[in-house]
Each structure stands twice: as structure tokens, then as C-alpha cells.
Amino acid sequence: MRAGLTDPHIRLLRAVRLAISRDPALADWLQPDPSGVPGLVIEGFDSTPWASLTFSGRRHRLSIALRGDMDLVEHAYERLQKLMEDPLIDVPGHFLAEIALVESEAEIAPDGSMRLTILFEALTIEE
């Protein structure tokens, strides 16, 4: 995943992770469980150049996975949605023009645990 990342990629990923870690309901999701796997993982990231007549930047797609007890995953999903609706995400050298949840997909395991994959799209503009 790190191969091919540019400075805007790295800055946005760090900013999203920092915003998640500052939310009391989501910070624990970044810590590994007894098996060593965190409950919240940034699984994928890509971006493409974007430009208007006066601005340039990048469109990003960010895939986040939540896994654990179904009720806890659903609560974390709601918190993540709220966090991204009014993000306090500072991307140095760039302006976060928009970020939106565009897709989610849930898988229920036989033991009742849930894996929820969430896709966000964002637009950053160079300052």
C-alpha cells in the first residue's frame, strides 16, 4: 500500500488516522485485539489528479474496515460517519474540500462478529 504514495496521500492518511485517534469512541479501535489485529484498519487508498480552472488537487478513495462484535461495529460506524460529516481534518499544504461516505459492505461471520468495509471519497486542493 505504501508504494507509490505521494506527499498528499501520506498527509491525508495521517490526518484521517489522527482524527480517528482523537475521537474517544474510535481511538480504541486502532489498538490490536488479543490476536494482534486492530478493529479498524485503513485497507486501501488511491487517488487521481483533479483540476478546475483555478485550483488543482487530488480526488482520493479511502477504504476502512471495522471488525468485531456486531453492535460495537455498528456504533463505531455511526461515529465514523459523524466524524466525516463535520471533519476536523487538517491536511498540511492542502485544503480538504470534501469527504463523503460513498459505499459500505457488511459481512457477518458464523460466530456473529461483523466485518464492515467503508469507502470514502475525498477532494483535497493544494493551498
TORMI-245741 format. One line per 2 residues: number of its first residue (from 1); their letters; for each residue z negated, x, y of N, C-alpha, C, O. Coordinates in nm, 4 decimals. Atoms other than C-alpha are relative to their C-alpha. Example, Ala and Ser with C-alpha at 12.3 -4.5 7.8 and 13.67 -1.06 7.14 Angstrom:
<pts>
1> AS> 0.0000/0.0890/-0.1190/-0.7800/1.2300/-0.4500/0.0000/0.0900/0.1200/-0.0665/0.1936/0.1181 ~ 0.0060/-0.0820/-0.1190/-0.7140/1.3670/-0.1060/-0.0730/-0.0770/0.1090/-0.0899/-0.0261/0.2198
</pts>
This chain:
<pts>
1> MR> 0.0000/0.0821/-0.1188/0.0000/0.0000/0.0000/0.0000/0.0861/0.1246/0.0557/0.0440/0.2260 ~ 0.0093/-0.0823/-0.1191/-0.0692/0.2874/0.2416/0.1324/0.0679/0.0341/0.1573/0.1010/0.1501
3> AG> -0.1269/-0.0666/-0.0254/0.2742/0.4426/0.2016/0.0839/-0.0835/0.0955/0.1001/-0.2039/0.0758 ~ -0.0868/0.0696/-0.0944/0.4978/0.3531/0.4942/-0.0731/-0.0737/0.1106/-0.0089/-0.1380/0.1937
5> LT> 0.0725/0.0674/-0.1072/0.2189/0.2194/0.7156/0.0167/0.0771/0.1300/0.0069/0.1998/0.1331 ~ -0.0123/-0.0607/-0.1314/0.2729/0.2837/1.0832/-0.1286/-0.0233/0.0781/-0.2182/-0.0943/0.0324
7> DP> 0.1193/0.0134/-0.0823/0.0169/0.3064/1.3597/-0.0361/-0.1462/0.0285/-0.1532/-0.1818/0.0149 ~ 0.0378/0.1403/-0.0214/0.0386/-0.0673/1.4487/-0.0547/-0.0678/-0.1255/-0.1455/-0.1504/-0.1168
9> HI> 0.0507/0.0557/0.1261/-0.0112/-0.1559/1.0792/-0.1470/0.0361/-0.0179/-0.2322/-0.0500/-0.0401 ~ 0.1353/-0.0499/0.0225/-0.3204/0.0584/1.0490/-0.0971/-0.0614/0.1004/-0.2076/-0.1008/0.0631
11> RL> 0.0876/0.0561/-0.1028/-0.4655/-0.0677/1.3782/-0.0292/-0.1475/-0.0261/-0.1430/-0.1915/-0.0098 ~ 0.0220/0.1416/0.0283/-0.4160/-0.4332/1.2838/-0.0889/-0.0166/-0.1237/-0.1814/-0.0977/-0.1217
13> LR> 0.0819/0.0096/0.1207/-0.5609/-0.3851/0.9332/-0.1463/0.0342/0.0292/-0.2368/-0.0355/-0.0164 ~ 0.1375/-0.0372/-0.0359/-0.8674/-0.2069/1.0737/-0.0655/-0.1082/0.0844/-0.1831/-0.1391/0.0653
15> AV> 0.0550/0.1040/-0.0874/-0.9128/-0.4769/1.3388/-0.0362/-0.1254/-0.0784/-0.1405/-0.1856/-0.0531 ~ 0.0293/0.1185/0.0825/-0.8938/-0.7611/1.0830/-0.1221/0.0272/-0.0869/-0.2107/-0.0576/-0.0975
17> RL> 0.1156/-0.0341/0.0846/-1.1371/-0.5832/0.8498/-0.1284/0.0029/0.0824/-0.2323/-0.0440/0.0360 ~ 0.1171/-0.0038/-0.0874/-1.3769/-0.5221/1.1412/-0.0444/-0.1410/0.0378/-0.1640/-0.1701/0.0378
19> AI> 0.0337/0.1386/-0.0348/-1.3603/-0.8894/1.2459/-0.0669/-0.0702/-0.1178/-0.1632/-0.1445/-0.0991 ~ 0.0597/0.0599/0.1198/-1.4365/-0.9964/0.8875/-0.1407/0.0551/-0.0211/-0.2331/-0.0203/-0.0514
21> SR> 0.1314/-0.0616/0.0252/-1.7250/-0.7494/0.8571/-0.1044/-0.0439/0.1017/-0.2240/-0.0383/0.0728 ~ 0.0943/0.0452/-0.1036/-1.8814/-0.8820/1.1806/-0.0427/-0.1451/-0.0181/-0.1392/-0.1892/0.0445
23> DP> 0.0362/0.1392/0.0257/-1.8905/-1.2407/1.0528/-0.1074/-0.0019/-0.1083/-0.0821/0.0420/-0.2205 ~ 0.1087/-0.0030/0.0980/-2.2275/-1.2903/0.8785/0.0325/-0.0694/-0.1325/-0.0196/-0.0301/-0.2369
25> AL> -0.0328/0.0725/0.1238/-2.0779/-1.5334/0.6253/0.1069/0.0718/-0.0821/0.1254/0.0401/-0.1996 ~ -0.1081/-0.0679/0.0717/-1.7927/-1.2983/0.5310/-0.0295/0.1462/-0.0320/0.0307/0.2026/-0.1233
27> AD> 0.0253/-0.1436/0.0165/-1.9384/-0.9471/0.5556/-0.0354/0.0371/-0.1439/0.0114/0.1390/-0.1948 ~ 0.0396/-0.0304/0.1385/-2.0954/-0.9613/0.2074/0.1183/-0.0050/-0.0959/0.1138/0.0566/-0.2024
29> WL> -0.1181/0.0094/0.0865/-1.7547/-1.0471/0.0607/0.0721/0.1334/-0.0123/0.1481/0.1544/-0.1068 ~ -0.0647/-0.1308/0.0047/-1.6411/-0.6925/0.1384/-0.0724/0.0970/-0.0938/-0.0180/0.2014/-0.1298
31> QP> 0.0792/-0.0859/0.0879/-1.9154/-0.5445/-0.0825/0.0375/-0.0257/-0.1462/0.0644/-0.1396/-0.1843 ~ -0.0332/0.0184/0.1424/-1.8429/-0.4842/-0.4516/-0.1074/-0.0789/-0.0745/-0.2259/-0.0711/-0.0422
33> DP> 0.0932/0.0695/0.0892/-1.9994/-0.7089/-0.7158/-0.0466/0.1007/-0.1064/-0.0054/0.2166/-0.1020 ~ 0.0485/-0.0946/0.1023/-2.1784/-0.5543/-1.0188/0.1112/0.0705/-0.0784/0.0911/0.1809/-0.1290
35> SG> -0.1103/-0.0656/0.0717/-1.8405/-0.4816/-1.1790/0.0768/0.0967/0.0891/0.1693/0.1638/0.0433 ~ -0.0634/-0.0941/-0.0916/-1.7390/-0.2835/-0.8693/0.1167/-0.0567/0.0781/0.1849/0.0175/0.1488
37> VP> -0.1139/0.0621/-0.0676/-1.4837/-0.5327/-0.7345/-0.0503/-0.0832/0.1181/-0.1356/-0.1700/0.0996 ~ 0.0403/0.0843/-0.1126/-1.5232/-0.6756/-0.3830/0.0568/-0.1411/-0.0145/0.1602/-0.1601/-0.0785
39> GL> -0.0447/0.1386/0.0078/-1.4888/-1.0539/-0.3463/0.1156/-0.0294/0.0930/0.1908/-0.1241/0.0700 ~ -0.1094/0.0169/-0.0947/-1.2479/-1.0200/-0.0530/0.0786/0.1305/0.0045/0.0234/0.2370/0.0318
41> VI> -0.0856/-0.1182/0.0041/-0.9553/-0.7813/-0.0795/0.1263/-0.0273/0.0794/0.1890/-0.1320/0.0635 ~ -0.1298/0.0073/-0.0665/-0.6619/-0.7213/0.1523/0.0995/0.0575/-0.0997/0.1008/0.1777/-0.1261
43> EG> -0.0873/-0.0389/0.1105/-0.3916/-0.7128/-0.1127/0.1372/0.0488/0.0421/0.1951/0.1363/-0.0223 ~ -0.1351/-0.0364/-0.0382/-0.0680/-0.6830/0.0737/0.0189/-0.0083/0.1499/-0.0506/-0.0819/0.2199
45> FD> -0.0255/-0.0040/-0.1424/0.0721/-0.6099/0.4131/0.1418/0.0501/0.0212/0.1826/0.1506/-0.0370 ~ -0.1295/-0.0524/-0.0414/0.4177/-0.5779/0.5592/0.0299/-0.0501/0.1413/-0.0349/-0.1422/0.1912
47> ST> -0.0355/0.0423/-0.1344/0.5808/-0.6089/0.8969/0.1448/0.0343/0.0290/0.2063/0.1183/-0.0368 ~ -0.1366/-0.0233/-0.0452/0.9141/-0.6194/1.0719/-0.0007/0.0086/0.1523/-0.0848/-0.0526/0.2181
49> PW> -0.0072/-0.0090/-0.1460/1.0137/-0.5266/1.4253/0.0300/-0.1365/0.0619/0.0970/-0.2204/0.0016 ~ -0.0211/0.1241/-0.0747/1.0145/-0.8073/1.6817/0.0239/0.0384/0.1459/-0.0358/0.1333/0.1966
51> AS> -0.0243/-0.0270/-0.1422/1.1504/-0.8165/2.0364/0.0486/-0.1265/0.0695/0.1161/-0.2106/0.0101 ~ -0.0548/0.1029/-0.0876/1.2177/-1.0566/2.3203/0.0699/0.0752/0.1132/0.0864/0.1969/0.1053
53> LT> -0.0656/-0.0683/-0.1117/1.3935/-0.9829/2.6484/-0.0929/0.0997/0.0691/-0.0476/0.2026/0.1192 ~ 0.0928/-0.0838/-0.0761/1.0793/-0.8296/2.7963/-0.1069/0.0701/-0.0837/-0.1740/0.1601/-0.0332
55> FS> 0.1072/-0.0567/0.0816/0.8477/-0.7412/2.5056/0.0534/0.0514/-0.1329/0.1568/0.0063/-0.1822 ~ -0.0303/-0.0435/0.1363/0.8580/-0.5507/2.1795/-0.1298/0.0078/-0.0777/-0.2371/0.0288/-0.0210
57> GR> 0.1184/-0.0007/0.0849/0.6212/-0.5592/1.8887/0.0400/-0.0115/-0.1456/0.1470/0.0341/-0.1860 ~ -0.0254/0.0146/0.1427/0.5987/-0.6471/1.5218/-0.0547/-0.1330/-0.0494/-0.1569/-0.1818/-0.0012
59> RH> 0.0495/0.1169/0.0739/0.5649/-0.9547/1.3011/-0.0594/0.0540/-0.1294/0.0027/0.1338/-0.1996 ~ 0.0732/-0.0493/0.1162/0.3109/-0.8965/1.0251/-0.0278/-0.1131/-0.0975/-0.0440/-0.2282/-0.0571
61> RL> 0.0435/0.0924/0.1060/0.2340/-1.0691/0.6930/-0.1133/0.0705/-0.0730/-0.0991/0.1845/-0.1172 ~ 0.1222/-0.0564/0.0561/-0.1135/-1.0114/0.5521/-0.0496/-0.0913/-0.1108/-0.0721/-0.2103/-0.0886
63> SI> 0.0466/0.0771/0.1147/-0.2267/-1.1244/0.2077/-0.1443/0.0397/-0.0312/-0.1740/0.1569/-0.0543 ~ 0.1415/-0.0218/0.0285/-0.6019/-1.1628/0.1476/-0.0370/-0.0831/-0.1223/0.0011/-0.1997/-0.1328
65> AL> 0.0456/0.0723/0.1193/-0.7591/-1.2576/-0.1864/-0.1522/-0.0117/0.0029/-0.2233/0.0836/0.0347 ~ 0.1423/0.0273/0.0181/-1.1010/-1.4154/-0.2354/-0.0199/-0.0348/-0.1465/0.0596/-0.1088/-0.2043
67> RG> 0.0271/0.0376/0.1384/-1.2551/-1.4341/-0.5814/-0.1497/-0.0125/-0.0200/-0.2285/0.0650/0.0343 ~ 0.1408/0.0231/0.0292/-1.5836/-1.5703/-0.7107/-0.0241/-0.1453/-0.0355/0.0679/-0.2170/-0.0749
69> DM> 0.0379/0.1381/0.0256/-1.7707/-1.8966/-0.7574/0.0819/-0.0936/0.0897/0.1002/-0.0662/0.2083 ~ -0.0904/0.0900/-0.0719/-1.5501/-2.1893/-0.6525/-0.0574/-0.0478/0.1334/0.0116/-0.0425/0.2352
71> DL> 0.0601/0.0493/-0.1241/-1.7921/-2.3329/-0.3941/-0.0115/0.1106/0.1042/0.0133/0.0874/0.2225 ~ 0.0125/-0.1126/-0.0923/-1.8536/-1.9896/-0.2409/0.1361/0.0421/0.0553/0.1484/0.0733/0.1738
73> VE> -0.1355/-0.0348/-0.0449/-1.4804/-1.9119/-0.2265/0.0486/-0.1018/0.1025/0.1066/-0.0645/0.2045 ~ -0.0437/0.1027/-0.0944/-1.4114/-2.2453/-0.0561/-0.0709/0.0148/0.1340/-0.0088/-0.0026/0.2388
75> HA> 0.0745/-0.0219/-0.1246/-1.6862/-2.1766/0.2006/0.0541/0.1228/0.0747/0.0722/0.1183/0.1964 ~ -0.0545/-0.1210/-0.0624/-1.5521/-1.8244/0.2654/0.1391/-0.0271/0.0585/0.1736/0.0241/0.1651
77> YE> -0.1340/0.0373/-0.0483/-1.2009/-1.9687/0.3022/-0.0101/-0.0746/0.1332/0.0656/-0.0472/0.2263 ~ 0.0190/0.0738/-0.1254/-1.3245/-2.2119/0.5689/-0.0416/0.0932/0.1127/0.0066/0.0796/0.2252
79> RL> 0.0441/-0.0970/-0.1018/-1.4996/-1.9266/0.7545/0.1168/0.0885/0.0433/0.1321/0.1176/0.1620 ~ -0.1149/-0.0848/-0.0311/-1.1863/-1.7109/0.7342/0.1002/-0.0760/0.0860/0.1571/-0.0198/0.1797
81> QK> -0.0886/0.0829/-0.0817/-0.9757/-1.9973/0.8706/-0.0512/-0.0073/0.1434/0.0257/0.0119/0.2375 ~ 0.0585/0.0101/-0.1339/-1.2138/-2.0421/1.1653/0.0099/0.1324/0.0738/0.0406/0.1356/0.1930
83> LM> -0.0075/-0.1329/-0.0608/-1.2223/-1.6680/1.2295/0.1401/0.0263/0.0539/0.1551/0.0828/0.1622 ~ -0.1373/-0.0261/-0.0415/-0.8428/-1.6558/1.2506/0.0512/-0.1012/0.1032/0.1494/-0.0742/0.1724
85> ED> -0.0405/0.0973/-0.1014/-0.8170/-1.9707/1.4662/-0.0310/0.0507/0.1401/0.0469/0.0283/0.2327 ~ 0.0420/-0.0524/-0.1297/-1.0012/-1.8005/1.7521/-0.0437/0.1450/-0.0197/-0.1616/0.1777/-0.0058
87> PL> 0.0375/-0.1353/0.0391/-0.9860/-1.4339/1.6609/-0.0467/0.0861/0.1176/0.0096/0.0814/0.2270 ~ 0.0424/-0.1032/-0.0933/-1.1772/-1.1681/1.8462/0.0445/0.1319/-0.0616/-0.0363/0.2189/-0.0939
89> ID> -0.0584/-0.1154/0.0663/-0.9446/-0.9096/1.7036/0.0669/0.0868/0.1054/0.1653/0.0474/0.1679 ~ -0.0519/-0.0939/-0.0988/-0.8811/-0.6109/1.9259/0.0829/0.1047/-0.0728/0.0310/0.1792/-0.1559
91> VP> -0.0910/-0.0959/0.0610/-0.5787/-0.4049/1.8235/0.0368/0.1013/0.1086/0.1241/0.0736/0.1910 ~ -0.0242/-0.0975/-0.1073/-0.5823/-0.0898/2.0411/0.1481/0.0319/0.0185/0.2191/0.0621/-0.0775
93> GH> -0.1394/-0.0288/-0.0325/-0.2497/-0.0363/2.2172/0.0943/-0.1163/-0.0213/0.2135/-0.1067/0.0078 ~ -0.0811/0.1171/0.0305/-0.1282/-0.3809/2.1142/-0.0762/-0.1256/0.0389/-0.1991/-0.1249/0.0468
95> FL> 0.0580/0.1299/-0.0289/-0.1901/-0.7421/2.2059/0.0291/-0.0901/-0.1188/0.1444/-0.1043/-0.1594 ~ -0.0188/0.0947/0.1098/-0.2461/-0.9881/1.9214/0.0405/-0.1334/0.0613/-0.0440/-0.2080/0.1108
97> AE> -0.0529/0.1208/-0.0639/-0.0236/-1.2716/2.0432/-0.0292/-0.1245/-0.0818/-0.0548/-0.2312/-0.0259 ~ 0.0283/0.1153/0.0863/-0.0773/-1.4986/1.7433/-0.0345/0.0477/-0.1399/0.0079/0.1545/-0.1841
99> IA> 0.0280/-0.0201/0.1417/-0.2178/-1.5132/1.3937/-0.0237/-0.1381/-0.0587/-0.0957/-0.2195/-0.0009 ~ 0.0107/0.1331/0.0596/-0.1915/-1.8103/1.1606/0.0007/0.0092/-0.1518/0.0664/0.0951/-0.2105
101> LV> -0.0015/0.0144/0.1449/-0.2637/-1.9056/0.8022/0.1260/-0.0794/-0.0340/0.1462/-0.1892/0.0178 ~ -0.1258/0.0680/0.0314/0.0713/-1.9986/0.6513/0.0084/-0.0506/-0.1433/0.0902/-0.1373/-0.1741
103> ES> -0.0093/0.0405/0.1401/0.0041/-2.0356/0.2798/-0.1272/0.0415/-0.0736/-0.1888/0.1432/-0.0416 ~ 0.1109/-0.0399/0.0870/-0.2719/-2.0344/0.0207/0.0300/-0.0494/-0.1408/0.0976/-0.1504/-0.1602
105> EA> -0.0229/0.0350/0.1400/-0.2709/-2.0452/-0.3579/-0.1276/0.0279/-0.0786/-0.1813/0.1385/-0.0738 ~ 0.1243/-0.0133/0.0759/-0.5704/-2.1040/-0.5841/0.0278/0.0056/-0.1493/0.1183/-0.0609/-0.1999
107> EI> -0.0014/-0.0068/0.1450/-0.6205/-2.0112/-0.9479/-0.1437/-0.0187/-0.0472/-0.2345/0.0491/0.0009 ~ 0.1328/0.0245/0.0563/-0.9176/-2.1463/-1.1456/-0.0049/0.0636/-0.1389/0.0800/0.0363/-0.2238
109> AP> 0.0167/-0.0657/0.1300/-1.0390/-1.9323/-1.4361/-0.0765/-0.0928/-0.0952/-0.1439/-0.1852/-0.0497 ~ 0.0725/0.0828/0.0969/-1.1784/-2.0846/-1.7590/-0.1517/-0.0031/0.0233/-0.2178/-0.1009/-0.0116
111> DG> 0.1443/-0.0028/-0.0258/-1.5295/-1.9778/-1.6508/-0.0390/-0.0745/0.1279/-0.1563/-0.0772/0.1652 ~ 0.0278/0.0770/-0.1213/-1.4975/-2.1899/-1.3346/0.0085/0.0805/0.1278/-0.0055/0.0247/0.2366
113> SM> -0.0152/-0.0804/-0.1213/-1.4512/-1.8982/-1.0961/0.1390/-0.0237/0.0591/0.2295/-0.0726/-0.0084 ~ -0.1253/0.0253/-0.0708/-1.1730/-1.9125/-0.8424/0.0534/0.1286/0.0614/-0.0223/0.2145/0.1065
115> RL> -0.0700/-0.1060/-0.0729/-0.9186/-1.6672/-0.7076/0.0924/-0.0705/0.0970/0.1794/-0.1476/0.0566 ~ -0.0778/0.0652/-0.1042/-0.7678/-1.7760/-0.3779/0.0749/0.1067/0.0788/0.0135/0.1966/0.1363
117> TI> -0.0827/-0.0925/-0.0758/-0.4782/-1.5866/-0.2208/0.0439/-0.0713/0.1275/0.0946/-0.1834/0.1231 ~ -0.0285/0.0584/-0.1302/-0.4259/-1.6498/0.1503/0.0996/0.0898/0.0722/0.0812/0.2114/0.0779
119> LF> -0.1016/-0.0752/-0.0737/-0.1208/-1.5437/0.3507/-0.0106/-0.0343/0.1480/-0.0048/-0.1509/0.1871 ~ 0.0022/0.0149/-0.1452/-0.1492/-1.4891/0.7250/0.1226/0.0670/0.0585/0.1721/0.1660/0.0046
121> EA> -0.1057/-0.0658/-0.0771/0.1278/-1.4105/0.9708/-0.0534/0.0248/0.1397/-0.1257/-0.0577/0.1957 ~ 0.0484/-0.0375/-0.1326/0.0625/-1.2333/1.2987/0.1129/0.0633/0.0797/0.2096/0.1153/0.0239
123> LT> -0.0940/-0.0648/-0.0908/0.2547/-1.1111/1.6007/-0.0807/0.0891/0.0922/-0.1714/0.0427/0.1612 ~ 0.0606/-0.0920/-0.0946/0.1471/-0.8002/1.7884/0.1071/0.0476/0.0975/0.2223/0.0698/0.0602
125> IE> -0.0914/-0.0437/-0.1050/0.3052/-0.6938/2.1155/-0.0548/0.1291/0.0580/-0.1738/0.1397/0.0877 ~ 0.0417/-0.1289/-0.0567/0.2967/-0.3381/2.2461/-0.0423/-0.0197/0.1444/0.0237/-0.0898/0.2211
127> E> 0.0482/0.0084/-0.1384/0.0941/-0.3028/2.5648/0.0685/0.1034/0.0863/0.0410/0.1119/0.2060
</pts>
